[in-house]
Amino acid sequence: MSRTPPAPEAAGPAGAFRPAPGWCAPEVAQELPGLRLLAAEAQVRRGGSLTGDSPPDIRERLRELSNRMRGATAVAVRRQPVPAAYRVFFRHIGLDPDAVRTPMEAAVLERMLRGGFLSGGLLADVLLVALLDTGVPVWALDAESVEGSLGIRPSGERERLGRSREAPELPGGRLVVADGSAPLAVLFGGLAPGHEPVANTRRLTLFAVQVAGVPELYAEEALWNCRAALELP
């Protein structure tokens, strides 16, 4: 969003929060300067299911954001600096952001179509609030399914998305988020089957994708917001 988030050092416990920088394949870093991945682990201490109803504080936050994001404010989102940076990046990788929506614009369009930001379950709501607060998208993987650090690279020819039997085949050269041995998500796309969190997942690997023009502080805040919301007892 267009506001400047508070520095982590000024936000109490967030001052000690430093997400791990991900790696980037050299050819990707050369072609797309400014593209970065940041990751952090989160222990889910909220009671109940990750896919079940959100607690009252998160549902209230969604209502507040629904009231704030209406009419002219929603229409103007794409012109704000952080959402605009993702639009530029989409064009750089061959995606038309008016056809394949950036995460922020997809969320705002959904709000306009449905009359508000409707709850999709605890984890989905936490990720949505972080996106709306910062403009930076965050994804969550089951940490038990991640091997080594995360990074961004092109997929190999006929490489599969994930390690499960249901893993679909990828075209060569697709940008993916990968761990040490397999792609776990398509960049700005879906997660690999068998690696997504389920109802009783208690340990998550969160990752945010930062592009040129997006301050690192925004990506750090998005991850911190998710982890703090999930780790509340």
NUSE-199206 format. One record per residue: residue number from 1; residue in one letter; x, y, z of N, C-alpha, C in turn. Coordinates in Angstrom, 3 decimals. Example, Ala and Ser with C-alpha at 12.3 -4.5 7.8 and 13.67 -1.06 7.14 Angstrom:
// NUSE-199206
<1, a, <13.190, -5.690, 7.800>, <12.300, -4.500, 7.800>, <13.200, -3.300, 7.800>>;
<2, s, <12.850, -2.250, 7.080>, <13.670, -1.060, 7.140>, <12.900, 0.030, 7.870>>;
This chain:
// NUSE-199206
<1, m, <0.843, -1.183, 0.000>, <0.000, 0.000, 0.000>, <0.887, 1.245, 0.000>>;
<2, s, <0.300, 2.402, -0.081>, <1.094, 3.605, -0.228>, <1.651, 4.113, 1.080>>;
<3, r, <1.147, 3.586, 2.219>, <1.672, 4.051, 3.486>, <3.060, 3.483, 3.708>>;
<4, t, <3.807, 4.038, 4.634>, <5.106, 3.501, 4.999>, <4.947, 2.706, 6.279>>;
<5, p, <5.250, 1.407, 6.281>, <5.054, 0.617, 7.479>, <6.075, 0.971, 8.536>>;
<6, p, <5.774, 0.749, 9.817>, <6.735, 1.026, 10.858>, <7.946, 0.123, 10.726>>;
<7, a, <9.128, 0.654, 11.041>, <10.332, -0.158, 10.983>, <10.233, -1.284, 11.995>>;
<8, p, <10.711, -2.495, 11.636>, <10.635, -3.597, 12.577>, <11.284, -3.277, 13.916>>;
<9, e, <12.369, -2.495, 13.921>, <13.031, -2.168, 15.170>, <12.133, -1.378, 16.105>>;
<10, a, <11.111, -0.720, 15.536>, <10.226, 0.093, 16.351>, <8.959, -0.651, 16.736>>;
<11, a, <8.889, -1.939, 16.419>, <7.655, -2.681, 16.614>, <7.787, -3.779, 17.653>>;
<12, g, <8.517, -3.515, 18.718>, <8.619, -4.459, 19.814>, <9.335, -5.716, 19.382>>;
<13, p, <8.709, -6.909, 19.574>, <9.365, -8.169, 19.251>, <9.799, -8.261, 17.800>>;
<14, a, <9.160, -7.516, 16.901>, <9.539, -7.590, 15.489>, <10.955, -7.104, 15.258>>;
<15, g, <11.515, -6.366, 16.237>, <12.880, -5.880, 16.082>, <13.889, -6.999, 15.946>>;
<16, a, <13.583, -8.174, 16.520>, <14.486, -9.314, 16.442>, <14.182, -10.202, 15.249>>;
<17, f, <13.171, -9.861, 14.483>, <12.727, -10.705, 13.379>, <13.529, -10.406, 12.134>>;
<18, r, <14.215, -11.420, 11.612>, <14.958, -11.269, 10.369>, <14.695, -12.490, 9.503>>;
<19, p, <13.840, -12.373, 8.505>, <13.597, -13.526, 7.635>, <14.851, -13.922, 6.878>>;
<20, a, <14.893, -15.193, 6.476>, <16.054, -15.711, 5.758>, <15.965, -15.357, 4.283>>;
<21, p, <17.018, -14.783, 3.723>, <16.990, -14.513, 2.280>, <17.097, -15.806, 1.494>>;
<22, g, <16.284, -15.940, 0.472>, <16.360, -17.108, -0.390>, <17.428, -16.935, -1.462>>;
<23, w, <17.733, -18.021, -2.143>, <18.706, -17.958, -3.226>, <17.979, -17.702, -4.555>>;
<24, c, <18.737, -17.311, -5.546>, <18.173, -17.047, -6.869>, <19.162, -17.550, -7.908>>;
<25, a, <18.688, -18.321, -8.859>, <19.562, -18.836, -9.910>, <20.233, -17.667, -10.627>>;
<26, p, <21.520, -17.773, -10.945>, <22.243, -16.649, -11.539>, <21.590, -16.072, -12.788>>;
<27, e, <21.067, -16.940, -13.661>, <20.457, -16.439, -14.897>, <19.168, -15.668, -14.600>>;
<28, v, <18.468, -16.055, -13.535>, <17.248, -15.342, -13.148>, <17.611, -13.994, -12.532>>;
<29, a, <18.604, -13.992, -11.649>, <19.027, -12.744, -11.015>, <19.522, -11.739, -12.049>>;
<30, q, <20.189, -12.221, -13.108>, <20.698, -11.323, -14.142>, <19.564, -10.743, -14.974>>;
<31, e, <18.580, -11.577, -15.288>, <17.484, -11.125, -16.133>, <16.464, -10.293, -15.366>>;
<32, l, <16.292, -10.570, -14.075>, <15.261, -9.908, -13.270>, <15.877, -9.326, -12.004>>;
<33, p, <16.670, -8.277, -12.134>, <17.272, -7.674, -10.943>, <16.194, -7.142, -10.002>>;
<34, g, <16.419, -7.332, -8.727>, <15.438, -6.886, -7.738>, <14.501, -7.982, -7.280>>;
<35, l, <14.488, -9.115, -8.002>, <13.646, -10.234, -7.590>, <14.306, -10.945, -6.410>>;
<36, r, <13.567, -11.078, -5.304>, <14.104, -11.719, -4.106>, <13.023, -12.547, -3.434>>;
<37, l, <13.459, -13.559, -2.730>, <12.563, -14.350, -1.905>, <13.038, -14.266, -0.462>>;
<38, l, <12.110, -14.040, 0.455>, <12.390, -14.038, 1.885>, <11.524, -15.109, 2.535>>;
<39, a, <12.090, -15.841, 3.492>, <11.359, -16.942, 4.114>, <11.486, -16.880, 5.633>>;
<40, a, <10.489, -17.431, 6.300>, <10.492, -17.501, 7.760>, <9.629, -18.673, 8.203>>;
<41, e, <10.002, -19.292, 9.305>, <9.184, -20.362, 9.859>, <8.215, -19.799, 10.879>>;
<42, a, <7.079, -20.453, 11.008>, <6.073, -20.056, 11.988>, <5.522, -21.297, 12.662>>;
<43, q, <5.382, -21.237, 13.976>, <4.729, -22.285, 14.742>, <3.278, -21.859, 14.976>>;
<44, v, <2.344, -22.677, 14.574>, <0.933, -22.331, 14.728>, <0.505, -22.649, 16.155>>;
<45, r, <0.203, -21.597, 16.911>, <-0.230, -21.777, 18.298>, <-1.696, -21.417, 18.494>>;
<46, r, <-2.333, -20.915, 17.443>, <-3.768, -20.684, 17.511>, <-4.468, -22.029, 17.677>>;
<47, g, <-5.531, -22.026, 18.444>, <-6.306, -23.249, 18.568>, <-7.129, -23.508, 17.331>>;
<48, g, <-7.549, -24.744, 17.169>, <-8.408, -25.090, 16.047>, <-7.636, -25.401, 14.781>>;
<49, s, <-8.384, -25.490, 13.696>, <-7.867, -25.917, 12.408>, <-7.355, -24.732, 11.591>>;
<50, l, <-6.281, -24.966, 10.827>, <-5.778, -23.927, 9.929>, <-6.782, -23.586, 8.839>>;
<51, t, <-7.620, -24.538, 8.483>, <-8.609, -24.307, 7.430>, <-9.994, -24.005, 7.994>>;
<52, g, <-10.105, -23.989, 9.322>, <-11.391, -23.728, 9.952>, <-11.635, -22.246, 10.174>>;
<53, d, <-12.681, -21.936, 10.898>, <-13.091, -20.548, 11.124>, <-11.985, -19.742, 11.793>>;
<54, s, <-11.820, -18.506, 11.341>, <-10.863, -17.600, 11.961>, <-11.391, -17.103, 13.303>>;
<55, p, <-10.491, -16.772, 14.226>, <-10.924, -16.204, 15.499>, <-11.489, -14.797, 15.300>>;
<56, p, <-12.195, -14.282, 16.301>, <-12.877, -12.987, 16.147>, <-11.964, -11.837, 15.747>>;
<57, d, <-10.724, -11.786, 16.256>, <-9.858, -10.640, 15.944>, <-9.506, -10.594, 14.466>>;
<58, i, <-9.323, -11.747, 13.836>, <-8.980, -11.759, 12.406>, <-10.211, -11.454, 11.567>>;
<59, r, <-11.360, -11.982, 11.953>, <-12.588, -11.660, 11.215>, <-12.904, -10.168, 11.305>>;
<60, e, <-12.635, -9.557, 12.464>, <-12.866, -8.118, 12.613>, <-11.901, -7.327, 11.730>>;
<61, r, <-10.666, -7.805, 11.627>, <-9.684, -7.118, 10.769>, <-10.131, -7.174, 9.313>>;
<62, l, <-10.684, -8.295, 8.878>, <-11.189, -8.385, 7.512>, <-12.346, -7.414, 7.286>>;
<63, r, <-13.201, -7.262, 8.270>, <-14.309, -6.303, 8.138>, <-13.779, -4.877, 8.011>>;
<64, e, <-12.766, -4.546, 8.821>, <-12.173, -3.206, 8.742>, <-11.582, -2.957, 7.358>>;
<65, l, <-10.866, -3.943, 6.837>, <-10.246, -3.783, 5.522>, <-11.297, -3.713, 4.424>>;
<66, s, <-12.389, -4.439, 4.573>, <-13.477, -4.373, 3.596>, <-14.068, -2.973, 3.549>>;
<67, n, <-14.235, -2.370, 4.710>, <-14.798, -1.023, 4.769>, <-13.838, 0.019, 4.201>>;
<68, r, <-12.552, -0.210, 4.397>, <-11.561, 0.743, 3.904>, <-11.387, 0.637, 2.385>>;
<69, m, <-11.456, -0.602, 1.880>, <-11.143, -0.860, 0.473>, <-12.431, -0.913, -0.339>>;
<70, r, <-12.989, 0.238, -0.642>, <-14.217, 0.265, -1.445>, <-14.153, 1.425, -2.422>>;
<71, g, <-14.970, 1.345, -3.457>, <-15.121, 2.427, -4.409>, <-13.818, 2.889, -5.023>>;
<72, a, <-13.584, 4.200, -4.938>, <-12.417, 4.810, -5.578>, <-11.110, 4.280, -5.013>>;
<73, t, <-11.102, 3.953, -3.720>, <-9.877, 3.421, -3.107>, <-9.478, 2.114, -3.759>>;
<74, a, <-10.445, 1.227, -3.988>, <-10.152, -0.053, -4.622>, <-9.683, 0.127, -6.058>>;
<75, v, <-10.326, 1.021, -6.785>, <-9.959, 1.253, -8.185>, <-8.539, 1.812, -8.296>>;
<76, a, <-8.122, 2.603, -7.306>, <-6.815, 3.265, -7.367>, <-5.666, 2.381, -6.909>>;
<77, v, <-5.946, 1.165, -6.441>, <-4.899, 0.311, -5.879>, <-3.755, 0.096, -6.858>>;
<78, r, <-4.068, -0.172, -8.109>, <-3.022, -0.527, -9.074>, <-2.025, 0.602, -9.306>>;
<79, r, <-2.406, 1.839, -8.951>, <-1.498, 2.973, -9.157>, <-0.613, 3.233, -7.945>>;
<80, q, <-0.847, 2.547, -6.850>, <0.000, 2.725, -5.675>, <1.345, 2.056, -5.911>>;
<81, p, <2.419, 2.550, -5.282>, <3.771, 2.115, -5.659>, <4.022, 0.612, -5.585>>;
<82, v, <3.605, -0.033, -4.500>, <3.916, -1.456, -4.362>, <3.096, -2.304, -5.345>>;
<83, p, <1.774, -2.170, -5.409>, <1.035, -2.929, -6.431>, <1.511, -2.632, -7.851>>;
<84, a, <1.863, -1.373, -8.121>, <2.349, -1.023, -9.465>, <3.646, -1.744, -9.791>>;
<85, a, <4.508, -1.958, -8.785>, <5.773, -2.667, -9.019>, <5.519, -4.110, -9.441>>;
<86, y, <4.509, -4.749, -8.855>, <4.181, -6.122, -9.258>, <3.589, -6.158, -10.664>>;
<87, r, <2.825, -5.137, -11.040>, <2.313, -5.073, -12.409>, <3.464, -4.995, -13.407>>;
<88, v, <4.458, -4.173, -13.106>, <5.621, -4.042, -13.990>, <6.355, -5.381, -14.087>>;
<89, f, <6.518, -6.050, -12.947>, <7.215, -7.337, -12.948>, <6.459, -8.366, -13.778>>;
<90, f, <5.147, -8.414, -13.635>, <4.371, -9.368, -14.431>, <4.633, -9.168, -15.917>>;
<91, r, <4.669, -7.920, -16.355>, <4.948, -7.662, -17.772>, <6.342, -8.152, -18.147>>;
<92, h, <7.309, -7.986, -17.245>, <8.681, -8.410, -17.535>, <8.772, -9.920, -17.743>>;
<93, i, <7.910, -10.684, -17.074>, <7.983, -12.139, -17.230>, <6.928, -12.660, -18.219>>;
<94, g, <6.331, -11.746, -18.973>, <5.438, -12.146, -20.048>, <3.994, -12.352, -19.660>>;
<95, l, <3.574, -11.847, -18.503>, <2.177, -11.956, -18.072>, <1.494, -10.604, -18.226>>;
<96, d, <0.296, -10.610, -18.760>, <-0.494, -9.387, -18.868>, <-1.253, -9.211, -17.546>>;
<97, p, <-0.897, -8.193, -16.736>, <-1.549, -8.049, -15.428>, <-3.025, -7.702, -15.504>>;
<98, d, <-3.522, -7.347, -16.696>, <-4.958, -7.126, -16.844>, <-5.699, -8.424, -17.143>>;
<99, a, <-4.953, -9.478, -17.466>, <-5.548, -10.795, -17.705>, <-5.214, -11.753, -16.565>>;
<100, v, <-3.932, -11.763, -16.158>, <-3.487, -12.556, -15.008>, <-3.230, -11.572, -13.880>>;
<101, r, <-4.142, -11.463, -12.963>, <-4.085, -10.422, -11.943>, <-2.922, -10.629, -10.976>>;
<102, t, <-2.297, -9.538, -10.576>, <-1.331, -9.606, -9.484>, <-2.088, -9.979, -8.210>>;
<103, p, <-1.395, -10.505, -7.183>, <-2.111, -10.928, -5.965>, <-2.957, -9.824, -5.337>>;
<104, m, <-2.434, -8.620, -5.261>, <-3.181, -7.532, -4.642>, <-4.428, -7.191, -5.458>>;
<105, e, <-4.272, -7.083, -6.764>, <-5.421, -6.734, -7.607>, <-6.449, -7.854, -7.633>>;
<106, a, <-6.004, -9.106, -7.570>, <-6.945, -10.223, -7.525>, <-7.774, -10.172, -6.243>>;
<107, a, <-7.131, -9.837, -5.127>, <-7.846, -9.756, -3.853>, <-8.857, -8.617, -3.863>>;
<108, v, <-8.464, -7.470, -4.410>, <-9.366, -6.317, -4.443>, <-10.540, -6.581, -5.383>>;
<109, l, <-10.281, -7.223, -6.522>, <-11.368, -7.560, -7.437>, <-12.364, -8.501, -6.766>>;
<110, e, <-11.845, -9.471, -6.022>, <-12.710, -10.400, -5.310>, <-13.568, -9.659, -4.287>>;
<111, r, <-12.963, -8.664, -3.615>, <-13.724, -7.875, -2.642>, <-14.881, -7.139, -3.317>>;
<112, m, <-14.626, -6.588, -4.500>, <-15.656, -5.836, -5.203>, <-16.764, -6.752, -5.712>>;
<113, l, <-16.410, -7.950, -6.156>, <-17.399, -8.885, -6.672>, <-18.265, -9.479, -5.571>>;
<114, r, <-17.652, -9.695, -4.394>, <-18.357, -10.394, -3.314>, <-18.879, -9.447, -2.231>>;
<115, g, <-18.568, -8.151, -2.364>, <-19.062, -7.184, -1.395>, <-18.260, -7.093, -0.125>>;
<116, g, <-17.112, -7.721, -0.083>, <-16.268, -7.667, 1.107>, <-15.207, -8.745, 1.035>>;
<117, f, <-14.258, -8.673, 1.958>, <-13.254, -9.725, 2.072>, <-13.844, -10.819, 2.951>>;
<118, l, <-14.301, -11.892, 2.326>, <-14.950, -12.969, 3.060>, <-13.906, -13.944, 3.600>>;
<119, s, <-14.191, -14.498, 4.752>, <-13.254, -15.415, 5.391>, <-13.104, -16.693, 4.588>>;
<120, g, <-11.853, -17.154, 4.471>, <-11.579, -18.415, 3.789>, <-10.919, -19.422, 4.696>>;
<121, g, <-10.955, -19.155, 6.020>, <-10.266, -20.009, 6.978>, <-9.081, -19.284, 7.584>>;
<122, l, <-8.589, -19.784, 8.706>, <-7.553, -19.092, 9.472>, <-6.331, -18.743, 8.634>>;
<123, l, <-5.697, -19.726, 8.007>, <-4.467, -19.447, 7.271>, <-4.724, -18.527, 6.093>>;
<124, a, <-5.756, -18.802, 5.319>, <-6.067, -17.960, 4.164>, <-6.319, -16.520, 4.597>>;
<125, d, <-6.987, -16.332, 5.717>, <-7.290, -14.977, 6.191>, <-6.034, -14.254, 6.648>>;
<126, v, <-5.155, -14.955, 7.335>, <-3.899, -14.340, 7.800>, <-3.059, -13.887, 6.605>>;
<127, l, <-2.955, -14.729, 5.588>, <-2.191, -14.357, 4.395>, <-2.840, -13.180, 3.675>>;
<128, l, <-4.161, -13.160, 3.636>, <-4.875, -12.070, 2.969>, <-4.668, -10.755, 3.704>>;
<129, v, <-4.754, -10.755, 5.018>, <-4.560, -9.521, 5.792>, <-3.152, -8.970, 5.570>>;
<130, a, <-2.151, -9.849, 5.569>, <-0.777, -9.393, 5.333>, <-0.640, -8.762, 3.950>>;
<131, l, <-1.261, -9.370, 2.945>, <-1.223, -8.813, 1.594>, <-1.875, -7.438, 1.548>>;
<132, l, <-3.047, -7.306, 2.146>, <-3.778, -6.038, 2.097>, <-3.068, -4.945, 2.887>>;
<133, d, <-2.394, -5.317, 3.964>, <-1.696, -4.333, 4.786>, <-0.409, -3.823, 4.132>>;
<134, t, <0.263, -4.672, 3.353>, <1.585, -4.302, 2.833>, <1.666, -4.268, 1.318>>;
<135, g, <0.760, -4.944, 0.624>, <0.852, -5.084, -0.825>, <1.746, -6.220, -1.258>>;
<136, v, <2.396, -6.910, -0.295>, <3.343, -7.991, -0.616>, <2.670, -9.341, -0.380>>;
<137, p, <2.658, -10.222, -1.380>, <2.031, -11.536, -1.209>, <2.910, -12.487, -0.411>>;
<138, v, <2.267, -13.303, 0.409>, <2.945, -14.323, 1.213>, <2.264, -15.656, 0.951>>;
<139, w, <3.059, -16.718, 0.854>, <2.551, -18.072, 0.699>, <3.037, -18.911, 1.877>>;
<140, a, <2.365, -20.028, 2.123>, <2.728, -20.907, 3.231>, <2.848, -22.340, 2.745>>;
<141, l, <3.927, -22.995, 3.143>, <4.160, -24.410, 2.871>, <4.183, -25.173, 4.188>>;
<142, d, <3.849, -26.459, 4.138>, <4.052, -27.327, 5.287>, <5.559, -27.478, 5.478>>;
<143, a, <6.082, -26.995, 6.600>, <7.530, -26.995, 6.798>, <8.114, -28.404, 6.786>>;
<144, e, <7.310, -29.408, 7.164>, <7.815, -30.779, 7.176>, <8.094, -31.292, 5.766>>;
<145, s, <7.562, -30.619, 4.753>, <7.733, -31.080, 3.377>, <8.827, -30.316, 2.638>>;
<146, v, <9.506, -29.409, 3.329>, <10.532, -28.573, 2.702>, <11.911, -29.133, 3.036>>;
<147, e, <12.754, -29.282, 2.018>, <14.106, -29.811, 2.194>, <15.119, -28.727, 1.848>>;
<148, g, <15.707, -28.123, 2.852>, <16.699, -27.085, 2.620>, <16.073, -25.732, 2.398>>;
<149, s, <16.883, -24.770, 1.989>, <16.425, -23.397, 1.823>, <15.647, -23.233, 0.520>>;
<150, l, <14.812, -22.205, 0.492>, <14.007, -21.914, -0.694>, <14.710, -20.917, -1.604>>;
<151, g, <14.409, -21.000, -2.881>, <14.952, -20.054, -3.840>, <14.120, -20.037, -5.103>>;
<152, i, <14.555, -19.257, -6.058>, <13.834, -19.098, -7.326>, <14.742, -19.543, -8.467>>;
<153, r, <14.194, -20.370, -9.346>, <14.957, -20.871, -10.497>, <13.998, -21.259, -11.604>>;
<154, p, <14.515, -21.494, -12.803>, <13.662, -22.037, -13.867>, <13.482, -23.539, -13.663>>;
<155, s, <12.341, -24.046, -14.053>, <12.125, -25.487, -13.999>, <12.883, -26.175, -15.128>>;
<156, g, <13.254, -27.435, -14.879>, <13.874, -28.245, -15.919>, <12.835, -28.851, -16.838>>;
<157, e, <13.272, -29.294, -17.996>, <12.352, -29.923, -18.948>, <11.731, -31.171, -18.338>>;
<158, r, <10.378, -31.221, -18.306>, <9.597, -32.341, -17.783>, <9.785, -32.543, -16.282>>;
<159, e, <10.291, -31.540, -15.599>, <10.399, -31.610, -14.135>, <8.995, -31.523, -13.544>>;
<160, r, <8.815, -32.141, -12.390>, <7.502, -32.164, -11.767>, <7.406, -31.161, -10.616>>;
<161, l, <6.185, -30.681, -10.391>, <5.926, -29.703, -9.335>, <5.673, -30.449, -8.034>>;
<162, g, <6.714, -30.610, -7.237>, <6.609, -31.315, -5.973>, <7.096, -32.747, -6.066>>;
<163, r, <6.981, -33.448, -4.914>, <7.509, -34.801, -4.823>, <6.416, -35.869, -4.650>>;
<164, s, <5.166, -35.467, -4.730>, <4.095, -36.441, -4.539>, <3.794, -37.179, -5.840>>;
<165, r, <3.008, -38.244, -5.738>, <2.626, -39.002, -6.925>, <1.745, -38.177, -7.855>>;
<166, e, <1.044, -37.202, -7.282>, <0.142, -36.365, -8.075>, <0.848, -35.159, -8.686>>;
<167, a, <2.153, -35.046, -8.518>, <2.880, -33.868, -8.980>, <2.732, -33.689, -10.488>>;
<168, p, <2.207, -32.553, -10.942>, <2.066, -32.340, -12.386>, <3.397, -31.991, -13.035>>;
<169, e, <3.477, -32.265, -14.309>, <4.689, -31.960, -15.061>, <4.705, -30.486, -15.423>>;
<170, l, <5.892, -29.885, -15.355>, <6.059, -28.472, -15.676>, <6.734, -28.313, -17.037>>;
<171, p, <6.415, -27.241, -17.749>, <7.188, -26.941, -18.958>, <8.568, -26.437, -18.571>>;
<172, g, <9.545, -26.693, -19.388>, <10.888, -26.211, -19.109>, <10.943, -24.689, -19.109>>;
<173, g, <11.711, -24.124, -18.163>, <11.898, -22.681, -18.121>, <10.864, -21.911, -17.325>>;
<174, r, <9.904, -22.590, -16.705>, <8.913, -21.904, -15.862>, <9.591, -21.462, -14.561>>;
<175, l, <9.371, -20.231, -14.146>, <9.947, -19.759, -12.888>, <9.213, -20.413, -11.724>>;
<176, v, <9.996, -21.021, -10.833>, <9.413, -21.739, -9.709>, <10.137, -21.365, -8.417>>;
<177, v, <9.435, -21.572, -7.311>, <10.042, -21.526, -5.981>, <10.398, -22.959, -5.629>>;
<178, a, <11.665, -23.224, -5.352>, <12.138, -24.589, -5.146>, <12.920, -24.697, -3.846>>;
<179, d, <12.979, -25.928, -3.316>, <13.898, -26.192, -2.213>, <15.117, -26.898, -2.783>>;
<180, g, <15.799, -27.688, -1.981>, <17.039, -28.298, -2.451>, <16.870, -29.367, -3.499>>;
<181, s, <15.638, -29.901, -3.670>, <15.505, -31.012, -4.605>, <14.310, -30.952, -5.543>>;
<182, a, <13.376, -30.011, -5.339>, <12.193, -30.001, -6.209>, <11.507, -28.637, -6.186>>;
<183, p, <10.804, -28.288, -7.263>, <9.948, -27.106, -7.239>, <8.778, -27.340, -6.283>>;
<184, l, <8.455, -26.334, -5.471>, <7.349, -26.443, -4.514>, <6.206, -25.497, -4.833>>;
<185, a, <6.430, -24.571, -5.750>, <5.371, -23.642, -6.159>, <5.778, -23.009, -7.477>>;
<186, v, <4.789, -22.699, -8.292>, <5.027, -21.852, -9.458>, <5.114, -20.420, -8.962>>;
<187, l, <6.065, -19.651, -9.455>, <6.203, -18.274, -9.002>, <4.911, -17.508, -9.268>>;
<188, f, <4.321, -16.949, -8.206>, <3.026, -16.259, -8.252>, <1.898, -17.197, -8.672>>;
<189, g, <2.099, -18.501, -8.477>, <1.077, -19.464, -8.841>, <0.791, -20.428, -7.707>>;
<190, g, <0.308, -21.614, -8.056>, <-0.124, -22.581, -7.063>, <1.018, -23.341, -6.421>>;
<191, l, <0.707, -23.916, -5.251>, <1.660, -24.746, -4.523>, <1.637, -26.173, -5.059>>;
<192, a, <2.736, -26.880, -4.854>, <2.825, -28.273, -5.262>, <1.893, -29.127, -4.413>>;
<193, p, <1.159, -30.071, -5.023>, <0.315, -30.969, -4.233>, <1.155, -31.762, -3.237>>;
<194, g, <0.622, -31.879, -2.019>, <1.340, -32.591, -0.969>, <2.271, -31.722, -0.163>>;
<195, h, <2.460, -30.480, -0.566>, <3.335, -29.562, 0.171>, <2.565, -28.415, 0.808>>;
<196, e, <1.278, -28.297, 0.499>, <0.484, -27.233, 1.077>, <0.087, -27.597, 2.509>>;
<197, p, <-0.089, -26.601, 3.387>, <-0.536, -26.896, 4.749>, <-1.940, -27.498, 4.733>>;
<198, v, <-2.211, -28.352, 5.717>, <-3.536, -28.930, 5.888>, <-4.076, -28.507, 7.251>>;
<199, a, <-5.253, -28.988, 7.579>, <-5.960, -28.503, 8.766>, <-5.137, -28.577, 10.036>>;
<200, n, <-4.378, -29.669, 10.213>, <-3.656, -29.857, 11.471>, <-2.170, -29.540, 11.376>>;
<201, t, <-1.724, -28.901, 10.312>, <-0.322, -28.502, 10.202>, <0.012, -27.512, 11.312>>;
<202, r, <1.127, -27.738, 11.991>, <1.517, -26.866, 13.100>, <2.811, -26.098, 12.831>>;
<203, r, <3.561, -26.478, 11.822>, <4.799, -25.762, 11.516>, <4.789, -25.391, 10.046>>;
<204, l, <4.946, -24.098, 9.777>, <4.854, -23.573, 8.422>, <6.165, -22.951, 7.980>>;
<205, t, <6.427, -23.033, 6.687>, <7.457, -22.208, 6.052>, <6.737, -21.140, 5.238>>;
<206, l, <6.862, -19.898, 5.680>, <6.259, -18.763, 4.980>, <7.282, -18.172, 4.020>>;
<207, f, <6.833, -17.749, 2.839>, <7.755, -17.033, 1.958>, <7.038, -15.885, 1.256>>;
<208, a, <7.772, -14.809, 1.083>, <7.288, -13.621, 0.377>, <8.172, -13.386, -0.832>>;
<209, v, <7.576, -12.909, -1.911>, <8.323, -12.598, -3.134>, <8.352, -11.090, -3.309>>;
<210, q, <9.561, -10.559, -3.332>, <9.803, -9.119, -3.477>, <10.321, -8.856, -4.883>>;
<211, v, <9.856, -7.796, -5.515>, <10.312, -7.450, -6.861>, <10.911, -6.055, -6.844>>;
<212, a, <11.550, -5.673, -7.934>, <12.166, -4.350, -8.038>, <11.119, -3.274, -7.766>>;
<213, g, <11.476, -2.300, -6.948>, <10.567, -1.216, -6.605>, <9.812, -1.424, -5.310>>;
<214, v, <9.928, -2.626, -4.710>, <9.268, -2.915, -3.434>, <10.325, -2.898, -2.335>>;
<215, p, <10.209, -2.026, -1.345>, <11.199, -1.996, -0.261>, <11.218, -3.313, 0.516>>;
<216, e, <12.395, -3.746, 0.908>, <12.522, -4.990, 1.671>, <11.718, -4.932, 2.967>>;
<217, l, <11.611, -3.750, 3.551>, <10.870, -3.577, 4.788>, <9.424, -4.044, 4.647>>;
<218, y, <8.825, -3.839, 3.469>, <7.440, -4.255, 3.249>, <7.332, -5.779, 3.271>>;
<219, a, <8.294, -6.459, 2.629>, <8.287, -7.922, 2.613>, <8.509, -8.474, 4.020>>;
<220, e, <9.413, -7.860, 4.765>, <9.654, -8.290, 6.136>, <8.405, -8.108, 6.992>>;
<221, e, <7.729, -6.981, 6.815>, <6.528, -6.736, 7.606>, <5.434, -7.740, 7.263>>;
<222, a, <5.280, -8.075, 5.988>, <4.258, -9.040, 5.591>, <4.499, -10.384, 6.273>>;
<223, l, <5.751, -10.848, 6.283>, <6.078, -12.110, 6.934>, <5.881, -12.024, 8.442>>;
<224, w, <6.312, -10.913, 9.024>, <6.158, -10.732, 10.472>, <4.677, -10.744, 10.857>>;
<225, n, <3.837, -10.061, 10.085>, <2.412, -10.017, 10.389>, <1.810, -11.424, 10.394>>;
<226, c, <2.188, -12.237, 9.390>, <1.668, -13.601, 9.325>, <2.128, -14.413, 10.523>>;
<227, r, <3.418, -14.363, 10.800>, <3.932, -15.180, 11.891>, <3.338, -14.760, 13.230>>;
<228, a, <3.243, -13.463, 13.460>, <2.693, -12.988, 14.723>, <1.239, -13.417, 14.891>>;
<229, a, <0.448, -13.347, 13.814>, <-0.963, -13.722, 13.896>, <-1.138, -15.209, 14.158>>;
<230, l, <-0.273, -16.023, 13.572>, <-0.397, -17.479, 13.731>, <0.158, -17.971, 15.058>>;
<231, e, <1.120, -17.242, 15.623>, <1.770, -17.705, 16.845>, <1.080, -17.204, 18.105>>;
<232, l, <0.022, -16.394, 17.958>, <-0.748, -16.025, 19.142>, <-1.365, -17.270, 19.752>>;
<233, p, <-1.268, -17.427, 21.090>, <-1.857, -18.615, 21.704>, <-3.372, -18.580, 21.641>>;
